[in-house]
Amino acid sequence: MKARLASVGAALVLACVGAASDVRAQDVGEVVVTAERRAPPVLSGFTPPPHVVVVHRADNLIVAVQVDCDTRDQKDRVAEMKATLQNMISAAAASGGQIELGVESDNIVVPLKPESLDALLRPGDRDDTTTTTIVVKTHVTADDTIDKATARITGYIDHTRLVGRTQVTNSGAFQLTLITPRQYRPQVVAAIADDASQTLKAFGPGYALNITGLEHSVEWVRAGPLDLGLYIPYTLSIAPPGR
């Protein structure tokens, strides 16, 4: 969808956002935007966003799902786990694109591939148990609400066809993702330039404008239940005539 441009004060953004992503340097792929709340800047050292922020609808809503099995025989346990995961893959494929499955590593989500199931399984916390964690996600549409989007995911999880003693549980908070943040850099730069131009006009003839920090990558914060705030941490200053 087309991004909605907005110049938003840092205080307004921080009133409804979560944390800036811990993987800002990762400028490709599908990045997870955590919903963790940060302490005020004076306490945490977190630098708030600048004045100009581009508000963009998230690409996907996701949640981590834990799949466990405690069948005593290891061979049977692994077979039950893999059969349940295959059922989940088939159900996602039959959802008409409403549900997709992935694996998260270092806040980056990659697609879950059927051939990778063996590598995903690991011993559980208790003896004679096997576990794995996958990501269930749904695309966020323009007319979505948080309730509608979460209902698609919870409905999918609730209808999972379990095999043997396998269990599937929601193991984390709902989070948003953003695909390839760097693609939004031109929009953010354009918004900064427009705001700077309007600011300079307000001061009148003779004043000079200086912007630094535009060499930084696009960063992001959560700006609403299904929206993200995209920005570049720039600094703007105005010099009076003759300076």
C-alpha positions in Angstrom: 0.0 0.0 0.0 1.0 3.6 -0.5 2.8 5.0 2.5 1.2 7.8 4.4 3.7 10.7 5.0 3.5 12.6 8.3 5.7 15.0 10.2 5.3 13.8 13.8 6.9 15.2 16.9 9.0 12.7 18.8 6.8 13.0 21.9 3.7 12.0 19.8 5.5 9.0 18.3 6.9 7.8 21.6 3.5 8.0 23.2 2.3 5.0 21.1 5.4 3.2 19.9 7.4 0.3 21.1 11.1 -0.1 20.8 13.3 0.8 17.8 14.5 -2.4 16.2 17.7 -3.9 17.6 18.6 -4.9 14.0 18.5 -1.6 12.3 21.8 -2.4 10.5 20.1 -5.4 8.9 18.6 -3.5 5.9 17.4 -6.5 3.9 14.8 -9.2 4.4 11.9 -9.3 6.7 12.7 -7.5 10.0 10.8 -8.0 13.3 9.8 -4.9 15.1 9.5 -5.8 18.7 6.7 -4.5 20.9 8.9 -4.0 24.0 8.4 -0.7 25.8 11.5 1.4 26.4 12.3 3.6 29.4 12.4 7.4 28.8 15.6 8.5 27.0 17.1 10.0 30.1 16.9 6.6 31.8 17.7 4.2 29.0 19.9 6.0 26.6 17.5 5.3 23.8 17.4 8.2 21.3 13.9 9.2 20.2 13.0 9.6 16.6 13.5 13.0 14.9 10.6 15.3 14.0 9.9 13.8 10.5 8.6 10.3 10.5 7.0 8.3 7.6 4.0 6.3 8.9 3.7 3.0 7.1 1.5 0.0 7.6 3.4 -3.1 8.7 3.9 -5.9 6.2 2.9 -8.8 8.5 1.7 -9.6 12.0 3.5 -12.5 13.5 3.7 -14.7 16.6 6.1 -17.3 17.7 4.6 -20.8 18.1 6.1 -23.6 20.1 5.6 -27.2 18.9 6.3 -29.9 21.5 6.0 -33.7 21.8 6.6 -36.0 24.8 6.1 -39.4 23.2 8.6 -41.7 25.0 10.0 -43.4 21.9 12.3 -40.9 20.1 11.6 -42.3 16.6 7.9 -42.1 17.2 8.2 -38.6 18.8 10.1 -37.2 15.9 7.6 -38.7 13.4 4.7 -37.1 15.3 6.4 -33.7 15.4 7.2 -33.8 11.7 3.7 -34.9 10.8 2.1 -32.1 12.8 4.5 -29.6 11.2 3.6 -30.9 7.8 -0.1 -30.5 8.6 0.7 -26.9 9.6 2.5 -26.3 6.3 -0.4 -27.8 4.3 -3.0 -25.7 6.2 -1.0 -22.5 5.6 -0.7 -23.4 1.9 -4.5 -23.9 1.7 -5.2 -20.6 3.4 -5.2 -18.6 0.2 -2.2 -16.5 1.3 -3.8 -15.5 4.6 -1.2 -17.5 6.6 2.5 -18.1 6.1 5.1 -19.9 8.2 8.6 -18.8 8.9 11.6 -19.2 11.2 13.1 -16.3 13.1 16.8 -15.8 13.6 18.4 -12.5 15.0 15.1 -10.7 14.4 15.0 -11.7 10.7 12.2 -14.0 9.5 12.8 -16.4 6.6 10.3 -18.8 5.1 9.8 -22.3 6.7 10.8 -24.9 4.1 9.5 -28.5 4.5 12.9 -29.9 3.8 14.4 -28.1 6.9 12.2 -29.8 9.5 14.8 -32.2 10.7 17.3 -29.4 11.3 14.7 -27.4 13.4 13.9 -30.2 15.9 15.8 -30.1 19.2 15.7 -31.7 22.6 13.1 -30.2 25.0 13.7 -29.0 28.5 12.5 -32.4 29.9 13.7 -35.9 29.2 12.1 -37.7 26.3 10.7 -34.5 24.7 11.3 -32.7 21.4 10.6 -29.1 20.6 10.9 -26.4 18.0 9.7 -22.9 17.5 8.3 -21.5 14.2 6.7 -18.2 13.2 3.1 -17.9 12.1 2.3 -14.7 10.2 -0.5 -13.0 8.3 -0.3 -10.2 5.8 -1.6 -6.9 7.2 -4.1 -5.3 4.8 -5.1 -1.6 4.5 -8.5 -2.2 6.2 -7.2 -4.6 8.9 -7.7 -4.1 12.6 -5.4 -5.7 15.2 -8.4 -7.9 16.3 -9.0 -9.1 12.7 -5.4 -9.9 12.1 -4.8 -11.7 15.3 -8.0 -13.7 14.8 -6.6 -15.1 11.5 -3.5 -16.4 13.3 -5.3 -17.7 16.4 -7.9 -19.4 14.3 -5.2 -21.1 12.3 -3.3 -22.3 15.4 -6.5 -23.6 17.0 -7.4 -25.7 14.0 -4.0 -27.4 13.7 -4.3 -31.2 13.1 -2.2 -32.6 15.9 -0.5 -36.0 15.6 0.1 -38.2 18.6 1.2 -36.4 21.7 2.2 -33.2 19.9 1.1 -29.9 21.3 1.1 -26.4 19.6 1.1 -23.3 21.8 1.4 -19.6 21.2 4.7 -18.8 22.9 5.2 -15.1 22.4 3.7 -11.7 21.9 2.2 -10.5 18.6 4.8 -8.5 16.7 5.0 -6.6 13.4 7.5 -7.1 10.5 8.8 -4.8 7.8 10.2 -6.1 4.5 13.4 -4.5 3.1 13.4 -1.2 5.1 15.9 0.5 2.7 13.2 0.6 0.0 11.5 3.4 2.0 14.6 5.6 2.1 13.6 7.9 -0.8 10.2 8.6 0.9 11.8 9.4 4.2 14.4 11.7 2.6 11.7 13.5 0.6 9.7 14.0 3.8 12.7 15.5 5.5 13.4 17.8 2.6 9.8 19.0 2.5 9.8 19.7 6.2 13.1 21.5 6.0 11.9 23.7 3.2 8.8 24.7 5.1 10.9 25.4 8.2 13.3 27.6 6.3 10.4 29.6 4.8 9.1 30.3 8.3 12.3 32.1 9.2 12.4 34.4 6.2 15.2 35.6 3.8 18.8 35.3 4.7 18.6 32.2 7.0 20.6 29.1 6.1 19.7 25.5 6.7 22.0 22.6 7.6 21.0 19.0 7.7 23.4 16.3 9.0 22.9 12.5 9.5 21.3 11.6 6.2 24.1 9.1 5.7 22.4 6.8 8.2 20.1 3.9 7.3 16.3 3.9 7.8 15.3 3.1 11.3 11.9 2.2 12.7 9.6 2.2 15.7 6.1 0.8 16.3 3.7 3.7 15.7 0.4 2.0 16.4 -1.3 -1.5 16.6 -0.5 -2.2 12.9 1.6 0.8 11.9 5.3 1.6 11.9 7.2 4.9 12.0 10.1 5.0 9.6 12.8 7.6 10.0 16.4 8.6 9.5 18.2 10.0 12.6 19.0 13.4 11.1 19.7 16.8 12.7 18.5 20.1 11.4 19.8 23.5 12.3 19.1 27.0 11.2 21.8 29.7 11.0 20.8 33.4 11.1 21.8 35.9 8.4 25.5 36.6 8.3 26.6 33.5 10.2 
